[in-house]
């Protein structure tokens, strides 16, 4: 069954042209169905360089590229986001935090709609702080929760608070978990992910420029988070889940943990170790895509 992108905006039908400003793309200047109509998998992550590395990795895994091949940035006309494509896979950077990924997702969802894409799976791959997990563990998000552990995303629209669900596709999470078992290279769990508005105070760190609480209060908060089912903390998953839900897109969040926040606040692992950690979500999602395409 064809599952097309659903747009929750009747005003778009009246527009002669839709300019995706932050992508430097537009329906009047680009043939979206020709450029993107075959996309089935979209992987998004914070860093442009990481998303370029991912497209090179997935091209090699799918046998669609040659070693050392360069992949042009489709959004080269702007420095806001970077976008790369190989075969049915689109790789897009989203920057850091809810506002940045929200802007990107508005334009990405419209891009997929204008391209008439169907049966699309969107997966956020990234890094996070773990709670009660060994560094390097991968967390597949069950639900994204806010800083009070509620599974919701709250946004003020026209001066009024709007609350949206942050559930993610349960079956997709199970499929990703099964893929990790088949790979058998690193610890993977399914758990809740806390999405915050800040890296420092919002995540209970003691090492920011401002901190008006003590270590005991911090640890109590993080233990309450753990007891509520939270296994990692990042800054994008809530709006990602909410927007994918409203657009009828199957979505997942797969993040590696760079440290255990119950044991400290600063990321102190050697660079080469962190690089290997950051490759783990790529390996898992790459394997999932290969398996989905019957190439495993």
ABEGO torsion letter per residue (X at the ends): XBBBBBBBBAAAAABABBBBAAAGBBAAABBAAAAAAABABBBBBABAAAAAAAAAAAAAAAGABBBGBBBBBAAAABAABBBBBBEABBBBBAEBEAAAAAAAAAAAAAAAAAAGBBGBBBBBBBBBBBBGBBBGBBBBBABBBBAAGBBBBBBBBGGBBBBBBABBBAAAAAAAAAAAAAAGABBBBBBBBBBBABABAAAGBAABABBABBAAAAAAAAAAAAAAGBABBBAAAAAAAAAAAAAGBBBBBBBBBABBAAAEABBABBAAAAAAAAAAAAAAAAAAAAAAAGAX
